[in-house]
Amino acid sequence: MATEFSMLGIMNAALLAQGQEEIVVENDGSIEFQLLARNWPGIVEAELEDGNYYFTKKQMNLITRTDGLFGFDDGFLVPHGALHVRRLWITNINGDRIGTDWVQDGSYVYCNNPEGCWIEFLEVSEVDLWSANFTRGIQKKLEALIAAAVKEEPNEARTLEQEAETYLQRARTNSSKARSARPPFKKGPIARARMGRRG
């Protein structure tokens, strides 16, 4: 049985909220499953890409080289599951990051450094890593699909889209806060006084 932290669980939450029957097993041949499954990647991946969520950010060192393209000498295969590469850098002998020109196609990144490169990329994360607001936003997006395509209620679908956007905006805001650089502790009055004397 699917939990709420799975694709099928979120689909079923949307179906039940719209007065529809649950999908018992994936790929059951129902119109509802086909509708939601076909739209799932576009909805989820578009929001993950737009929102720049902390739970999608990954880094990897790419060292397996192939011949370059697009005017670059070297190519490196992008990991499976990566939606796109956000940043690419190389490192010097001391391990310092050095920015460099690069480009990406559907499968590879290209740069001029045969020893390899580092990338930060956007990955489609597992559902159980999603935040509560993000999960709820995706559920509302699916409900909007059901309202429009199954129930033929365009006004309700628009309302649900707006609700989805509210949840997703909260998720984006919270994700942005999670990435913000903050001091590890808040200075108390004694620390502030000491810092004031040093200045």
N, C-alpha and C positions, 0 to 999 in steps of 0.2 A: 504494500500500500504506500502511495506517495505521501511524503510529508509536505508541510507548507514551504519547506526550503528546497523544492525541486521544481523543475519546469512544469511537470504535470500537476504538482500541488498548487502552483500559482494559477495555472489554467483552470483548475477545478474551483479555486476560490472565486475566480471571475465568473465562471459558469453558474455557481450556486448563488452568487450575489445578483445575478440576472434571472434567477428563477429557472435555470436550465439544469438538466441532469449531469451528474459527474461523468467524467471519462474514467472507466475502470482500469484500462490498460492503454499504454501508448499505442498509436497506430491502429486503433480499433475500427477504422474505416468510416467513422462518423463524420458528418459534415462539419461539426463543431471542432473536432480534432484537426481536420484538414485546414480549416480556416485559421485556427490559432497557431498551429505548427508552421504553416507557410509564412505567417506574418511575424512570428517570434523573432527570427534573426534580425530582420530589418528594424523592428522596434527596439530590441535590446541593444544591438550593436550601434545604432544611430545615437541612442542616448548615452551609451558608454563613451563614445567618441566625443560627443558634444560636451558632456559633463566633466571630462577629465578627472574621474573619480580616483581617490587614493587607492582603492582596492583593485584597480586595474593596472597600476604602474609596476613595471618590472625592468630589471637591468640584466644584461647578459654580455659576456665577452665572446665575440665571434672570431674564430681563428682558422676555420676551414675555408681556404681561398679558392676562387675560381676566376677565370678571366673577366676583366671588367667590361663595361659598356658605357655609353653616353659620355665618352671622353675621359673616363676614369680607368685606371690600370687594373684595379682589384675589385672583386665582388665577393660578398659573403651572404650565405643563406639566412633569411629571417626566420625565427622560430615559428613552428606551426602554431596557429591560434593567435598570432599577433595581428591586430587590426591595422596598425600602422606604427611606424617608428617616429617618436617625437624628437629625439636628439641622438646625435652620433658624435663620438669623440675618440681620439687616440691618446695614448699615454707615452710619456718619455721614460727614460731609464730610471728616473726617480719616482715614477708613478704619478706624476702631475698630469692633469687633464689638459689636452690641447684641442681646441676646436679646429675643425677642418671642413672643407667643402665635401659634400656628398649628395647623393640622390638615391631614391628608392623606386623600384618597380613593384610588380605584384609579388615577387618571391625573394628578391635580393636587395641589399644595399650596396652601393658602389662608392669607393673612395680611392685615394692613392696612399695605401699603406699595406704592403704585402704581409706584415706581421699580424694584422688583424685590427679590430676596432671594438669599442664598447658602444652599446646602444641602450637607450631607454625606450621602451615600447609599450603600447597599449594592448593589453591582453583581455580576451573575453574571460572573465573570472567565473568560478563556480558559483552557482546560485546561493549556496550556503555562506558565501562571503559577503553577499550584498547587505547593505544597510536596510533597516526597516522601512524608511521613507522611499528608498529606491524600489524595493520590492512592491510596496503599495502603489507606487506610481505605475509600474509595469502592469500590475493587476488592473488598475483603472484603464490603462490603454487597451488591455484585452477586453474589458467590459464594454468599452466604446465600440470595439469591433463587433462584439456580439449584438449590441443594441442596434448598430447600423445594418449589419449583414443578416443576422438571424431574426431579430425582432422587427426590423424595418422601422426603427424609431430614430430618425435623424436628429431631432431636438435633444433627446436623451443622450445620444452619442456625443453631441457637442458639449453638453454639460459634463459628461464623464471625461472628455478630453481636457477640459479646463481643470477638473479635479486632479487628473493625472499630472498636469503641468504644475499644480500647486505642490504636490508631494515631491515631484522630481526637482523642483526649485529648492525645496527644503533640503533634499539630499545633496544637491550641488553646493549649497551654502555650508552645510555641515562638513562636506568633504573638503571644501576650501579651507575651513578652519583647522581641519586635521592636518593639512599640509603647511599651515603657517608656521614660520619660525617664531618660537616663543622661548623665553628663558625658562630653565627647568624649575625655578621657584620664584615666588613673588618676594621682593625685598620688603622687609619689615622696617620699622622706624629706626632701629639701631643701625642696620645695614645702610639705609638711606643717609643717616647722619654721618657715618664713616666715609661713605662715598663722597658726600658733600665736602668734608674736610680735605680729602685728597685733591679735589678739583680746585 
